[in-house]
Amino acid sequence: MEVSRRDFLRLSVAAGSATALSGLIGSGVNLGPTVARAQELRIKNAKVTPSVCPYCSVGCGTLIHTIEGKIVNIEGDPRSPHNEGTLCPKGAAIFQLHVNPNRPTQVLHRAAGASDWEGWDLDRAMTRITELTKKTRDETFIEKLSNGKLVNMTPAIFVLGGATLEVEFNHICQKLMRGLGIVAIENQARI
């Protein structure tokens, strides 16, 4: 392996910094106030909004820090009785759920038989979903069974929720789908 001059300098600086830092820690220097001050400066002018982690059914409390409407930090809420300010690895990565540059920002649609995805605006996608849901429901709706029992249901539509949806959305989704007569409903968590 060939080491360039630049790589050698980088390794030297990193090793020297690590040695100096470990020397400070080893000699009993308390770095807590410095770390706390750095954390304070990072979110000094941020608006803090309490929220709930969108993953599992525990419902850990979070604090979302925003500056001019942009999320700059998400951390556990120490006032929460569920997590007391801590977050699991999945919860600690909530920030990436919002700022990930690979996150899709438009609806992607691939027509039947097509090989490529097409970008749709949200209104067009919602209209198409509504049309297909109504068409399928109308074609497959069962009002009464053969024995005369009232069921008002459709067996042709399945709904799948998920753990990244918050409790409130899952509740509203359940009410809407049951109101449409859909009985095949599955949610990963929190109903």
C-alpha positions as CSV (number, residue, x, y, z in Angstrom):
1,M,0.0,0.0,0.0
2,E,1.4,3.4,-1.0
3,V,0.9,6.3,1.4
4,S,0.9,9.7,-0.1
5,R,2.3,12.7,1.8
6,R,-1.2,14.1,2.3
7,D,-2.4,10.8,3.8
8,F,0.7,10.7,6.1
9,L,-0.1,14.2,7.3
10,R,-3.8,13.4,7.9
11,L,-2.9,10.3,9.9
12,S,-0.3,12.2,11.9
13,V,-2.8,14.9,12.8
14,A,-5.5,12.4,13.7
15,A,-3.1,10.4,15.9
16,G,-1.8,13.5,17.6
17,S,-5.3,14.8,18.3
18,A,-6.4,11.4,19.7
19,T,-3.3,11.2,21.9
20,A,-3.8,14.8,23.2
21,L,-7.5,14.1,23.9
22,S,-6.9,10.8,25.7
23,G,-4.2,12.5,27.7
24,L,-6.7,15.2,28.9
25,I,-9.3,12.6,29.7
26,G,-6.7,10.4,31.5
27,S,-5.5,13.3,33.6
28,G,-8.9,13.9,34.9
29,V,-9.9,16.9,32.9
30,N,-13.7,17.1,32.8
31,L,-14.9,17.7,29.2
32,G,-18.6,17.6,30.1
33,P,-19.0,21.4,30.2
34,T,-17.3,21.8,26.8
35,V,-19.5,19.2,25.2
36,A,-22.6,20.7,26.8
37,R,-21.6,24.2,25.5
38,A,-21.0,22.8,22.0
39,Q,-24.5,21.2,22.1
40,E,-26.1,24.4,23.3
41,L,-24.5,26.5,20.5
42,R,-25.7,24.0,17.9
43,I,-29.4,24.5,18.8
44,K,-29.2,27.9,20.5
45,N,-31.7,29.8,18.3
46,A,-33.9,26.7,17.5
47,K,-37.6,26.4,18.1
48,V,-38.2,23.2,20.1
49,T,-41.3,21.2,19.3
50,P,-42.2,18.1,21.4
51,S,-43.2,15.1,19.3
52,V,-43.4,11.3,19.3
53,C,-41.0,8.8,17.5
54,P,-42.8,7.5,14.4
55,Y,-41.5,4.0,14.7
56,C,-42.5,1.2,17.1
57,S,-45.5,1.2,19.4
58,V,-43.6,2.5,22.5
59,G,-44.2,6.1,21.5
60,C,-40.9,7.6,22.8
61,G,-41.0,11.3,23.3
62,T,-38.7,13.4,21.0
63,L,-37.7,17.1,20.8
64,I,-37.5,18.5,17.3
65,H,-35.3,21.6,16.9
66,T,-36.1,23.8,13.9
67,I,-34.5,27.0,12.6
68,E,-36.6,29.0,10.1
69,G,-38.8,26.0,9.6
70,K,-35.9,23.6,8.8
71,I,-35.2,20.6,11.1
72,V,-31.7,20.9,12.5
73,N,-31.8,18.3,15.3
74,I,-34.0,15.6,16.7
75,E,-33.3,14.0,20.1
76,G,-35.1,12.2,22.9
77,D,-37.3,14.1,25.3
78,P,-36.0,13.7,28.9
79,R,-39.5,14.5,30.2
80,S,-41.0,11.4,28.6
81,P,-41.8,8.6,31.0
82,H,-41.3,6.0,28.2
83,N,-37.7,6.8,27.2
84,E,-36.5,9.5,29.6
85,G,-34.5,11.2,26.9
86,T,-33.0,8.1,25.3
87,L,-33.8,6.7,21.8
88,C,-33.1,3.3,20.3
89,P,-30.8,3.2,17.2
90,K,-33.8,3.4,14.9
91,G,-35.3,6.3,16.8
92,A,-31.9,8.1,16.9
93,A,-31.9,8.0,13.1
94,I,-35.2,9.9,12.8
95,F,-33.4,13.0,11.6
96,Q,-32.4,11.0,8.4
97,L,-36.1,10.3,7.8
98,H,-36.5,14.0,7.2
99,V,-33.2,15.2,5.6
100,N,-32.0,12.2,3.6
101,P,-31.1,13.4,0.1
102,N,-32.1,10.0,-1.3
103,R,-35.7,10.3,0.1
104,P,-38.3,10.5,-2.8
105,T,-39.9,13.9,-3.0
106,Q,-42.5,13.1,-5.6
107,V,-45.0,10.3,-6.3
108,L,-43.4,7.6,-8.6
109,H,-45.8,5.7,-10.8
110,R,-45.0,2.8,-13.1
111,A,-47.9,2.0,-15.5
112,A,-48.8,-1.6,-16.1
113,G,-46.3,-3.2,-18.5
114,A,-44.0,-0.2,-18.4
115,S,-40.3,-0.5,-17.5
116,D,-39.7,3.1,-16.3
117,W,-41.1,5.1,-13.4
118,E,-42.8,8.4,-14.1
119,G,-43.0,11.3,-11.7
120,W,-46.6,12.4,-10.8
121,D,-47.7,15.4,-8.8
122,L,-49.6,14.5,-5.6
123,D,-53.0,15.7,-6.8
124,R,-52.8,13.4,-9.9
125,A,-51.8,10.4,-7.8
126,M,-54.5,11.0,-5.2
127,T,-57.2,11.4,-7.9
128,R,-56.0,8.1,-9.5
129,I,-56.1,6.2,-6.2
130,T,-59.6,7.6,-5.4
131,E,-60.9,6.5,-8.8
132,L,-59.5,3.0,-8.5
133,T,-60.7,2.6,-4.9
134,K,-64.2,3.7,-5.8
135,K,-64.3,1.5,-9.0
136,T,-63.1,-1.6,-7.1
137,R,-65.4,-1.0,-4.2
138,D,-68.5,-0.5,-6.4
139,E,-67.7,-3.6,-8.4
140,T,-67.1,-5.9,-5.4
141,F,-69.4,-4.5,-2.7
142,I,-71.4,-7.1,-0.7
143,E,-74.3,-5.6,1.1
144,K,-75.9,-8.9,2.4
145,L,-74.8,-12.5,2.6
146,S,-76.9,-15.3,1.0
147,N,-78.5,-15.9,4.4
148,G,-79.7,-12.3,4.6
149,K,-77.1,-11.1,7.1
150,L,-76.1,-7.4,6.6
151,V,-72.3,-7.1,6.1
152,N,-71.6,-4.0,4.0
153,M,-68.1,-5.0,2.9
154,T,-65.7,-5.4,0.0
155,P,-63.3,-8.4,-0.1
156,A,-61.3,-7.0,-3.0
157,I,-59.3,-4.2,-1.2
158,F,-56.5,-4.8,1.3
159,V,-54.9,-2.0,3.4
160,L,-51.5,-2.2,4.9
161,G,-50.3,0.3,7.5
162,G,-46.9,0.5,9.1
163,A,-44.9,1.4,12.1
164,T,-43.6,4.6,10.6
165,L,-47.1,6.0,10.7
166,E,-48.1,7.7,13.9
167,V,-50.9,6.5,16.2
168,E,-53.3,9.2,15.0
169,F,-52.9,8.4,11.3
170,N,-53.3,4.7,11.9
171,H,-56.6,5.4,13.9
172,I,-58.0,7.7,11.1
173,C,-56.9,5.1,8.5
174,Q,-58.8,2.4,10.3
175,K,-61.9,4.5,10.6
176,L,-61.8,5.5,6.9
177,M,-61.2,1.9,5.6
178,R,-63.8,0.4,7.8
179,G,-66.2,3.1,6.7
180,L,-65.5,2.0,3.1
181,G,-66.4,-1.6,4.0
182,I,-62.8,-2.8,3.8
183,V,-62.2,-5.7,6.3
184,A,-58.7,-6.8,5.2
185,I,-56.7,-4.4,7.2
186,E,-53.2,-5.0,8.6
187,N,-51.0,-2.6,10.6
188,Q,-47.5,-3.4,11.8
189,A,-48.0,-1.6,15.0
190,R,-50.1,0.8,17.2
191,I,-53.8,0.4,16.8
